Amino acid sequence: MRSSRRQPQGRVNAPKDWGSRGLALFIKDGCRRDGGALRRCPGQQIRLRRAASALAVRTGRPVAEGPLREPSTDNAWFSHVAFPGDADFEDANFTGDAGFGNVTFTGNARFSSAAFTGNAWFSDATFTHDADFDHLTFARDAQFSGARFERAPFLGPLNCGPLLNLSEAIFSVPVTIQVAAEEVRCVRTRWDATVSLRLRYAKVDLSDAVVTQPTAVTTHPTPFPNMPASDFTGEPTVKMTSLRGVDTAHLVLTDTDLSSCVFTGAFHLDQLRLAGRTQFASVPTGIIRHACCP
């Protein structure tokens, strides 16, 4: 009779080369793998402050309860993991790609002052309490598509590289989002309460976003305080690329560039409020011919 060796759902795939491939934690429904055996640790705070290292797991020791000495990891994957308590990744330096797809944070998720050198995936993650992503740096894409923020009042300030993707994300409480990025994508994003998007440099796509409460998109004129220097240069003006399918009755745009924005299918454009300095497309030049009246 062939034995089943199916990997339990929610367990993180362990790289064969522990030392070079970095972080590998085995967590399923509040359990952790220590020395080859799953041990129940309900409500325990998982701390990876200043580092998230596989060395503790590799040697069979529990994940450190205090700061670790080596502040870096290679690729780190946490797909379908449920953190039973607070998850603390403050000051962690992820030197490779990091995946938190379909992760459930049942406690506070702390990523303050962390740095992601590779791509970061938080797609379909659920944050049931605070999600501390302040003073954070994403050198490459930051994917939060389909993520659910149930009680997080802030996202940022953070520096992103090419893309911050919030498409199909759900924000259940009033939230302030502060981001410097090349592009902020909010396709079919749903805000169930008021939202303030304070952005720098970004091209913003709000196609089919669900806006039911007062929503503000503003160019933040000065760098966010206590943030590391970014590679962005020039004017930080936010460029709106699409309001396709959006009900703009609750939308306020401040100091934005609308010269290339698509308005097709937008609702209540007569109630769209523009504040500050708004840039529009230039008037076409050249000779305009009119047909002669008979």
C-alpha positions as a Markdown table, in Angstrom:
| # | Residue | x | y | z |
|---|---|---|---|---|
| 1 | Met | 0.0 | 0.0 | 0.0 |
| 2 | Arg | 1.5 | 3.3 | -1.1 |
| 3 | Ser | 1.9 | 5.7 | 1.8 |
| 4 | Ser | 0.7 | 9.3 | 1.3 |
| 5 | Arg | 3.4 | 11.9 | 1.5 |
| 6 | Arg | 1.3 | 14.9 | 0.8 |
| 7 | Gln | 2.7 | 18.1 | 2.4 |
| 8 | Pro | 0.3 | 19.6 | 4.9 |
| 9 | Gln | -1.5 | 22.7 | 3.7 |
| 10 | Gly | -0.1 | 25.9 | 5.2 |
| 11 | Arg | 3.4 | 24.6 | 5.6 |
| 12 | Val | 6.2 | 26.6 | 4.1 |
| 13 | Asn | 8.4 | 24.8 | 1.5 |
| 14 | Ala | 11.8 | 24.3 | 2.9 |
| 15 | Pro | 14.8 | 24.9 | 0.5 |
| 16 | Lys | 17.3 | 22.0 | 0.3 |
| 17 | Asp | 20.2 | 24.3 | 0.9 |
| 18 | Trp | 19.2 | 25.9 | 4.2 |
| 19 | Gly | 22.3 | 28.1 | 4.5 |
| 20 | Ser | 22.2 | 29.8 | 1.1 |
| 21 | Arg | 18.5 | 29.9 | 0.5 |
| 22 | Gly | 17.6 | 31.5 | 3.8 |
| 23 | Leu | 14.4 | 31.6 | 5.7 |
| 24 | Ala | 12.2 | 28.4 | 6.1 |
| 25 | Leu | 9.7 | 28.3 | 8.9 |
| 26 | Phe | 7.2 | 25.5 | 9.3 |
| 27 | Ile | 3.9 | 26.8 | 10.7 |
| 28 | Lys | 0.4 | 25.4 | 10.4 |
| 29 | Asp | -2.5 | 26.5 | 12.6 |
| 30 | Gly | -0.3 | 27.8 | 15.3 |
| 31 | Cys | 2.3 | 25.0 | 15.1 |
| 32 | Arg | 6.0 | 25.2 | 14.6 |
| 33 | Arg | 8.6 | 22.7 | 13.5 |
| 34 | Asp | 11.4 | 22.5 | 16.1 |
| 35 | Gly | 14.0 | 19.7 | 15.7 |
| 36 | Gly | 11.8 | 17.7 | 13.4 |
| 37 | Ala | 8.6 | 17.7 | 15.5 |
| 38 | Leu | 5.6 | 19.9 | 15.3 |
| 39 | Arg | 4.9 | 21.6 | 18.6 |
| 40 | Arg | 1.9 | 23.6 | 19.5 |
| 41 | Cys | 2.6 | 27.2 | 20.4 |
| 42 | Pro | -0.8 | 29.0 | 20.6 |
| 43 | Gly | -0.8 | 32.8 | 20.7 |
| 44 | Gln | 3.0 | 33.0 | 20.7 |
| 45 | Gln | 4.5 | 36.1 | 19.3 |
| 46 | Ile | 6.8 | 35.2 | 16.4 |
| 47 | Arg | 9.8 | 37.5 | 16.5 |
| 48 | Leu | 12.3 | 38.0 | 13.8 |
| 49 | Arg | 13.4 | 41.5 | 14.9 |
| 50 | Arg | 16.4 | 42.8 | 13.0 |
| 51 | Ala | 16.7 | 39.5 | 11.1 |
| 52 | Ala | 14.7 | 36.6 | 9.7 |
| 53 | Ser | 17.1 | 33.8 | 9.6 |
| 54 | Ala | 16.8 | 30.1 | 8.8 |
| 55 | Leu | 19.8 | 29.3 | 10.9 |
| 56 | Ala | 17.8 | 28.9 | 14.1 |
| 57 | Val | 15.5 | 26.4 | 12.3 |
| 58 | Arg | 18.4 | 24.6 | 10.6 |
| 59 | Thr | 20.0 | 23.9 | 14.0 |
| 60 | Gly | 16.8 | 22.7 | 15.5 |
| 61 | Arg | 16.4 | 25.7 | 17.8 |
| 62 | Pro | 13.2 | 27.6 | 18.2 |
| 63 | Val | 12.8 | 30.9 | 16.3 |
| 64 | Ala | 14.6 | 33.5 | 18.3 |
| 65 | Glu | 12.6 | 35.4 | 20.9 |
| 66 | Gly | 14.9 | 38.5 | 20.7 |
| 67 | Pro | 17.1 | 40.2 | 18.2 |
| 68 | Leu | 19.2 | 38.0 | 15.9 |
| 69 | Arg | 22.7 | 38.9 | 15.0 |
| 70 | Glu | 22.6 | 38.4 | 11.3 |
| 71 | Pro | 20.1 | 40.9 | 9.7 |
| 72 | Ser | 19.4 | 39.3 | 6.4 |
| 73 | Thr | 17.8 | 36.4 | 4.5 |
| 74 | Asp | 17.7 | 35.1 | 1.0 |
| 75 | Asn | 14.4 | 34.0 | -0.6 |
| 76 | Ala | 11.7 | 33.7 | 2.1 |
| 77 | Trp | 8.3 | 32.1 | 1.5 |
| 78 | Phe | 5.3 | 31.9 | 3.8 |
| 79 | Ser | 2.4 | 31.0 | 1.6 |
| 80 | His | -0.8 | 29.8 | 3.3 |
| 81 | Val | 0.6 | 30.3 | 6.8 |
| 82 | Ala | -1.5 | 31.5 | 9.7 |
| 83 | Phe | 0.4 | 33.4 | 12.4 |
| 84 | Pro | -1.4 | 32.7 | 15.7 |
| 85 | Gly | 0.0 | 35.9 | 17.4 |
| 86 | Asp | 1.9 | 39.0 | 16.6 |
| 87 | Ala | 4.4 | 38.7 | 13.8 |
| 88 | Asp | 7.4 | 40.9 | 14.3 |
| 89 | Phe | 9.6 | 41.6 | 11.2 |
| 90 | Glu | 10.8 | 45.0 | 12.3 |
| 91 | Asp | 14.2 | 46.0 | 10.8 |
| 92 | Ala | 14.4 | 42.8 | 8.8 |
| 93 | Asn | 16.4 | 42.9 | 5.6 |
| 94 | Phe | 15.1 | 40.6 | 2.9 |
| 95 | Thr | 17.9 | 40.3 | 0.4 |
| 96 | Gly | 15.9 | 38.0 | -2.0 |
| 97 | Asp | 12.3 | 37.7 | -3.0 |
| 98 | Ala | 9.7 | 37.4 | -0.1 |
| 99 | Gly | 6.3 | 35.7 | -0.4 |
| 100 | Phe | 3.5 | 36.2 | 2.1 |
| 101 | Gly | 0.7 | 35.2 | -0.3 |
| 102 | Asn | -2.5 | 33.9 | 1.4 |
| 103 | Val | -1.0 | 34.5 | 4.8 |
| 104 | Thr | -3.4 | 35.3 | 7.7 |
| 105 | Phe | -2.0 | 37.6 | 10.4 |
| 106 | Thr | -4.3 | 37.1 | 13.4 |
| 107 | Gly | -2.3 | 39.5 | 15.6 |
| 108 | Asn | -0.4 | 42.6 | 14.7 |
| 109 | Ala | 1.9 | 42.5 | 11.7 |
| 110 | Arg | 5.0 | 44.6 | 12.2 |
| 111 | Phe | 7.2 | 45.3 | 9.3 |
| 112 | Ser | 8.4 | 48.8 | 10.4 |
| 113 | Ser | 11.8 | 49.8 | 8.9 |
| 114 | Ala | 12.2 | 46.5 | 7.0 |
| 115 | Ala | 13.8 | 46.4 | 3.6 |
| 116 | Phe | 12.9 | 44.2 | 0.7 |
| 117 | Thr | 15.6 | 44.0 | -2.0 |
| 118 | Gly | 13.6 | 41.6 | -4.2 |
| 119 | Asn | 10.0 | 41.4 | -5.1 |
| 120 | Ala | 7.5 | 41.1 | -2.2 |
| 121 | Trp | 4.2 | 39.3 | -2.4 |
| 122 | Phe | 1.4 | 39.9 | 0.1 |
| 123 | Ser | -1.3 | 38.9 | -2.4 |
| 124 | Asp | -4.6 | 37.7 | -0.8 |
| 125 | Ala | -3.1 | 38.2 | 2.7 |
| 126 | Thr | -5.4 | 39.0 | 5.6 |
| 127 | Phe | -4.5 | 41.6 | 8.3 |
| 128 | Thr | -7.0 | 41.3 | 11.1 |
| 129 | His | -5.3 | 43.8 | 13.4 |
| 130 | Asp | -2.7 | 46.6 | 12.8 |
| 131 | Ala | -0.4 | 46.3 | 9.8 |
| 132 | Asp | 2.7 | 48.3 | 10.5 |
| 133 | Phe | 4.3 | 49.0 | 7.2 |
| 134 | Asp | 5.8 | 52.4 | 8.1 |
| 135 | His | 9.3 | 53.6 | 7.0 |
| 136 | Leu | 9.6 | 50.6 | 4.7 |
| 137 | Thr | 11.5 | 50.2 | 1.5 |
| 138 | Phe | 10.5 | 48.0 | -1.4 |
| 139 | Ala | 13.3 | 48.1 | -4.0 |
| 140 | Arg | 11.2 | 46.2 | -6.5 |
| 141 | Asp | 7.5 | 45.4 | -6.9 |
| 142 | Ala | 5.3 | 45.2 | -3.8 |
| 143 | Gln | 2.2 | 43.1 | -4.5 |
| 144 | Phe | -0.8 | 43.5 | -2.2 |
| 145 | Ser | -3.4 | 42.4 | -4.8 |
| 146 | Gly | -6.5 | 40.9 | -3.1 |
| 147 | Ala | -5.2 | 41.7 | 0.4 |
| 148 | Arg | -7.7 | 42.5 | 3.2 |
| 149 | Phe | -6.9 | 45.2 | 5.8 |
| 150 | Glu | -9.6 | 44.9 | 8.5 |
| 151 | Arg | -8.3 | 47.2 | 11.2 |
| 152 | Ala | -5.2 | 49.0 | 9.7 |
| 153 | Pro | -5.5 | 52.8 | 9.9 |
| 154 | Phe | -2.2 | 53.4 | 8.1 |
| 155 | Leu | -0.1 | 52.0 | 5.2 |
| 156 | Gly | 3.3 | 53.7 | 5.0 |
| 157 | Pro | 5.1 | 55.9 | 4.6 |
| 158 | Leu | 7.0 | 53.6 | 2.3 |
| 159 | Asn | 9.3 | 53.8 | -0.7 |
| 160 | Cys | 8.5 | 51.4 | -3.5 |
| 161 | Gly | 10.3 | 50.7 | -6.7 |
| 162 | Pro | 8.4 | 50.2 | -10.0 |
| 163 | Leu | 5.0 | 49.2 | -8.5 |
| 164 | Leu | 2.8 | 49.1 | -5.5 |
| 165 | Asn | -0.2 | 46.9 | -6.5 |
| 166 | Leu | -3.3 | 47.3 | -4.4 |
| 167 | Ser | -5.7 | 45.9 | -7.0 |
| 168 | Glu | -8.8 | 44.2 | -5.5 |
| 169 | Ala | -7.5 | 44.9 | -2.0 |
| 170 | Ile | -10.2 | 45.7 | 0.6 |
| 171 | Phe | -9.8 | 48.4 | 3.3 |
| 172 | Ser | -12.5 | 48.1 | 6.0 |
| 173 | Val | -11.6 | 51.1 | 8.1 |
| 174 | Pro | -10.5 | 54.7 | 7.4 |
| 175 | Val | -6.9 | 54.6 | 6.2 |
| 176 | Thr | -4.1 | 56.9 | 5.2 |
| 177 | Ile | -1.7 | 55.6 | 2.6 |
| 178 | Gln | 1.6 | 57.3 | 2.1 |
| 179 | Val | 3.8 | 56.1 | -0.8 |
| 180 | Ala | 6.6 | 57.1 | -3.1 |
| 181 | Ala | 6.5 | 54.9 | -6.2 |
| 182 | Glu | 6.7 | 54.9 | -9.9 |
| 183 | Glu | 3.2 | 53.3 | -10.2 |
| 184 | Val | 0.3 | 52.7 | -7.7 |
| 185 | Arg | -2.3 | 50.3 | -9.1 |
| 186 | Cys | -5.7 | 50.3 | -7.5 |
| 187 | Val | -7.8 | 48.4 | -10.1 |
| 188 | Arg | -11.1 | 47.3 | -8.4 |
| 189 | Thr | -9.7 | 48.2 | -5.0 |
| 190 | Arg | -12.5 | 48.6 | -2.4 |
| 191 | Trp | -12.5 | 51.2 | 0.3 |
| 192 | Asp | -15.4 | 50.8 | 2.8 |
| 193 | Ala | -14.4 | 54.0 | 4.7 |
| 194 | Thr | -12.6 | 57.2 | 4.0 |
| 195 | Val | -9.2 | 57.1 | 2.5 |
| 196 | Ser | -6.4 | 59.5 | 2.0 |
| 197 | Leu | -3.8 | 58.6 | -0.7 |
| 198 | Arg | -0.7 | 60.8 | -0.1 |
| 199 | Leu | 1.6 | 60.0 | -3.0 |
| 200 | Arg | 4.8 | 61.1 | -4.6 |
| 201 | Tyr | 5.9 | 60.6 | -8.2 |
| 202 | Ala | 3.4 | 57.8 | -8.9 |
| 203 | Lys | 1.2 | 57.1 | -11.9 |
| 204 | Val | -2.2 | 56.1 | -10.4 |
| 205 | Asp | -4.7 | 53.7 | -11.9 |
| 206 | Leu | -8.0 | 53.7 | -10.2 |
| 207 | Ser | -9.9 | 51.7 | -12.8 |
| 208 | Asp | -13.2 | 50.3 | -11.4 |
| 209 | Ala | -12.2 | 51.2 | -7.9 |
| 210 | Val | -15.1 | 51.1 | -5.4 |
| 211 | Val | -15.3 | 54.6 | -3.8 |
| 212 | Thr | -18.2 | 54.9 | -1.4 |
| 213 | Gln | -16.8 | 57.4 | 1.1 |
| 214 | Pro | -14.7 | 60.6 | 0.8 |
| 215 | Thr | -11.5 | 59.7 | -1.0 |
| 216 | Ala | -8.6 | 62.0 | -1.5 |
| 217 | Val | -5.6 | 61.6 | -3.8 |
| 218 | Thr | -2.9 | 64.2 | -3.1 |
| 219 | Thr | 0.6 | 64.9 | -4.3 |
| 220 | His | 2.7 | 65.0 | -1.1 |
| 221 | Pro | 5.0 | 68.0 | -1.8 |
| 222 | Thr | 7.9 | 67.1 | 0.5 |
| 223 | Pro | 9.7 | 63.8 | 1.3 |
| 224 | Phe | 8.1 | 61.7 | 4.0 |
| 225 | Pro | 9.9 | 62.2 | 7.3 |
| 226 | Asn | 12.5 | 59.7 | 8.6 |
| 227 | Met | 12.6 | 57.8 | 5.3 |
| 228 | Pro | 15.8 | 56.7 | 3.6 |
| 229 | Ala | 16.8 | 58.5 | 0.4 |
| 230 | Ser | 15.0 | 57.2 | -2.7 |
| 231 | Asp | 16.1 | 57.2 | -6.4 |
| 232 | Phe | 13.3 | 59.4 | -7.5 |
| 233 | Thr | 14.1 | 62.7 | -9.1 |
| 234 | Gly | 12.2 | 65.6 | -10.5 |
| 235 | Glu | 8.8 | 66.9 | -9.6 |
| 236 | Pro | 6.8 | 64.6 | -7.3 |
| 237 | Thr | 3.5 | 65.3 | -9.1 |
| 238 | Val | 1.0 | 62.4 | -9.1 |
| 239 | Lys | -0.2 | 61.5 | -12.6 |
| 240 | Met | -3.7 | 60.0 | -12.8 |
| 241 | Thr | -3.8 | 57.5 | -15.6 |
| 242 | Ser | -7.3 | 56.1 | -15.3 |
| 243 | Leu | -10.6 | 56.8 | -13.5 |
| 244 | Arg | -12.4 | 54.3 | -15.8 |
| 245 | Gly | -15.6 | 53.1 | -14.2 |
| 246 | Val | -15.2 | 55.1 | -11.0 |
| 247 | Asp | -18.0 | 56.9 | -9.2 |
| 248 | Thr | -16.2 | 60.2 | -8.7 |
| 249 | Ala | -18.8 | 61.8 | -6.5 |
| 250 | His | -16.7 | 61.3 | -3.4 |
| 251 | Leu | -13.3 | 61.9 | -5.0 |
| 252 | Val | -11.0 | 64.8 | -4.4 |
| 253 | Leu | -7.8 | 65.3 | -6.5 |
| 254 | Thr | -5.2 | 67.7 | -5.2 |
| 255 | Asp | -2.1 | 68.9 | -7.2 |
| 256 | Thr | -2.5 | 66.1 | -9.7 |
| 257 | Asp | -1.7 | 65.7 | -13.4 |
| 258 | Leu | -4.8 | 64.7 | -15.5 |
| 259 | Ser | -3.2 | 65.2 | -18.9 |
| 260 | Ser | -3.2 | 61.5 | -19.8 |
| 261 | Cys | -6.1 | 60.3 | -17.6 |
| 262 | Val | -8.8 | 58.0 | -19.1 |
| 263 | Phe | -12.3 | 59.0 | -17.9 |
| 264 | Thr | -14.3 | 56.5 | -20.0 |
| 265 | Gly | -17.2 | 55.1 | -18.0 |
| 266 | Ala | -16.6 | 57.3 | -15.0 |
| 267 | Phe | -19.7 | 58.4 | -13.1 |
| 268 | His | -20.7 | 61.8 | -11.7 |
| 269 | Leu | -17.8 | 63.7 | -13.2 |
| 270 | Asp | -19.6 | 66.9 | -12.5 |
| 271 | Gln | -19.1 | 66.2 | -8.8 |
| 272 | Leu | -15.4 | 65.4 | -9.1 |
| 273 | Arg | -13.5 | 68.0 | -7.0 |
| 274 | Leu | -10.1 | 69.4 | -8.1 |
| 275 | Ala | -8.0 | 71.3 | -5.7 |
| 276 | Gly | -4.6 | 73.0 | -5.8 |
| 277 | Arg | -2.7 | 73.0 | -9.1 |
| 278 | Thr | -4.2 | 70.6 | -11.7 |
| 279 | Gln | -2.6 | 69.9 | -15.0 |
| 280 | Phe | -4.6 | 69.1 | -18.1 |
| 281 | Ala | -3.7 | 68.1 | -21.6 |
| 282 | Ser | -2.6 | 70.9 | -23.9 |
| 283 | Val | -5.0 | 72.4 | -26.4 |
| 284 | Pro | -4.4 | 71.0 | -29.9 |
| 285 | Thr | -2.4 | 73.4 | -32.1 |
| 286 | Gly | -2.7 | 74.0 | -35.9 |
| 287 | Ile | -5.4 | 75.2 | -38.2 |
| 288 | Ile | -8.9 | 74.1 | -37.4 |
| 289 | Arg | -11.1 | 74.1 | -40.5 |
| 290 | His | -14.9 | 74.5 | -40.2 |
| 291 | Ala | -17.4 | 73.6 | -42.8 |
| 292 | Cys | -19.1 | 76.6 | -44.4 |
| 293 | Cys | -22.7 | 77.1 | -43.7 |
| 294 | Pro | -25.0 | 76.8 | -46.8 |
